[in-house]
């Protein structure tokens, strides 16, 4: 989740929204003992192939939603979609045989409900079916759970989920606007920040702004390079802006190349 000052909105993925809302206490993953990633990919393909010709796998969905004093741009890729009088949005969850009977996947239900709400926001429909499919890696056991919602019901559900992350979203927006105004108007190249990136960006911007050295030690894959470049570029732009403003005060608003 990040606040994009250029868009003036919070940008967040469906997965992150569902997970962060789950941390509020009312939603848990409900799917213990998950199988390997390879097993999950194999089953996803098996389930997609079994859904018929009208089934569209890896269906991208995105929409903007206003809640409180912020607008949220929520996006993701649903596991599947079937068009019709009542569209069906699908989310697949894979569990081991030992976990199948007790698996309910509240996280999966939250995800597919968000996808259904986003589809309703971006299309003229009256109802949307949210289908949660829980299966074992070999496809031997499958549970389908369909819930059909009206648009109003989906908007209420989406608002309830967003309300759980609203304090974090407000803090993110206020941090960008107040702590580092030089980040305003500079778009981060990825839809969300990884753990540690926000702190690194802030540290780099502060170091460049204060003319200090910064030594960073972080594990591979955290996104150090893009974070350093983003923080440094933001601070450098602010310094150039101040230099131009000072130049203008001294010599007036004439045409100069800087």
N, C-alpha and C positions, 0 to 999 in steps of 0.2 A: 504494500500500500504506500502510495506517495501522493503528495499534493503537487499538482502541476500548476504553477503560477501563470503559465502562458494560457492554459485552458481555463484557469480559475476553477478547478474541480479536483476531487480526489479520484485517483485512478487505482483500481483494484481488480484482481482476478476473481472469478467465481470461487475457485478453490480456496483462495486466501480468505475471502469473505466468510465462507462456510466454516473454515478452520478457526478463524479469529472469533467468530460468533460462538463457536463451540466452547471456547475457553471461558465464556461467560457462565457456564455451569449447567444450562438447560439442555445442551446438545453434547452428546459424546459420539465418538466414532462408531462404537457398537460393532466393530468388525475386528476381533482379535486374531492373532496368528495369521497375518496375511502371507500368501505364498510369494514366491520369487517374482521379480519383474518379468522374466521370460515367460513364466507360466501365465502371468496376467495378460501379456500381449497375445499369447496363443489363444487364450479363451476369448479375449475381446474380438479377435478375428473370427473365431468359430461362431460366436453369438451374432456378430454383424452379418455373416454369411447366411445365417438361418432366419434373418428377419424379412426376407422377401425382396423383390426388385425395387419396391418403392422406398426401401430403407436407405437413408443417407448417413454414412458413417463419418465421424469426426466433423460434426456440424458446427461451424462458428456462429456465435451469438453475442451481440453486444448492444448495450443501450445505456442511456443516461437517466438517472433517477434523482429527484430532489427530495431531500429529507433534512429537516431542521434548517440550519443556515448554510448547508453545503450541498453541492451537486456531486453525485458519484457517477463515474464512468466505469461500468462493470462489464467485463468481457471474459469469454472463455470458449471452450470447444466441447460441446456435448458429445457423448459417445455415439448418439444416433438421433435421427429425426425422421418422422413419417408424416407427410402432408395429408390433409383430409379435412372433412367438415369440422372435426375436432382434432387438431394437430397433436402428435405424440412426441414428446421429448424424452430421450432415454439416457440413463446413467448406469453403467455396469460396475459391479463391485465383485471382486474375487476373494474367496476365503478357502481355507483348508477344510478337509472333510471333518476334522475334529471340531471345527468352529462353526460349521454350517447351521446346525440346529439352533444355536443361540445367537446367530448373527442377525442383526436388525439394521445396522448401518444408519444411525441417525445422521451421521455426517453425509452419507450418500443421499439420504432423503432431503437434507438441506440443500445440497448441490443441485439436485434435479429440480427442486422447487424454484431455486433461483433462476435456473435456465428457463423454466416455463414462464416465470415472471418477465424475464428479459424478452422472450419471444412475444409475449402479450404486449409489452411496451412498444415493440418495433413493428407489430403487424396488427391489422384490423381483425381481431378475433373476439369471440364471446367467451370461449372456454379453451383450456389447454389441458391435456393429460400428461402428468408427470409419471413416467414409468421407471421404477427402480428394479434392476435385475441383479440378484445375488446368486452366484454359482460357484461350484468347485472347479479347480483348474482343468479337470478332464471333461467338464460339462455333464458329468453324470447326474449331479443334483443342481436343479435350477429353481429359484423362487422368483416369480414375477409379482410385482406389487404396483398396481395402477391406481392413481388418484386423479380425478378430474376436478379442476378448479375453475371457478369463474374468474374474470379479470379482477374484480374487486377483492376476492379472496387472496389472489396472488399478490396484489399490491399491499394488502395488510401483512401478509407473511414476509414480504421483502422489507417493508418498513420495520417490522419487529426484529429482523436479523441485523439490519443496519444500525438500529438503535443500540445494539450491544457493542458495536465498534465505534459509535459516535464520539465518545471521549478521546479515543486514540486518534481518530480522524481530525478532531478539533486541535489536538496538540500538534499533530503533523503540520496542519495548515498554519497555525500560529507560529510554529518554529521556523518555517520557511519565510514567512512574512516579516517576522521581527528579528530573529537571530541573525539571519543572513539574507538581507534584502537583495544582495548582489546575485542571488540565485534566481530572482524573479525574471521571467522571460527566457530563461535558458532551459531548454527541454532535455530531460534525461533520456538517453537513447533506448532504455528498456522500460517495459510497462510497470515494473515494480522493483523495489530495492531489496537486496538480500540482507540477511543478518550481518550487521557490522558495517555495511556500506554507508549508512546515514552518518554514523559517527566518524568514519574516515573522511567523507566529503566535508563535513563540518570542520574537522581538524586541519585538513589541507587548506581550506579557504581561510581559516584563521591564521595559519602559518604564513601563507603567501601575503595576506593582508598586513601582518605584523613584521614581515621581513625576517622570519625565523626559519630554522631548519627543522625538519620533521623526519623522524626515523620510524618506519612502519614494519611490523612483523605480523604476518597473517597467513593462514593456511591457503594452499592452492585452491582456486575455484571460488574465492569469496568475491572476486571482481575488483581487485586492487587497481589495475591499470585504468579502467574506465572511471573509477571513483576519484583517483588522483587527478586525472585529466579534467574531469567535470568540476571538481572543487577549485583547481588551479585556474581553469578558464573563466569560471564565474568571478573569482577574485580579481583576475587580470582585467576583465571587462569593466569592473567597478572602478579600478584605478585609472584606466584609460578615460572613462566617463568623467571622473573628477578632474583629470588633467585638461580635458577639453573645456569643462566648465570654467576652470581657472583661466585658461587661455582666452575664453570669450569675455570674461570679466575684465581682463587687462586690455584687450585689443578690440573689443566690440564684436558685433555680429557681422563680420565680413566673411567672405568666402576664402577659407584656407583648407589645404589638404593635410590631414593628420594621418 
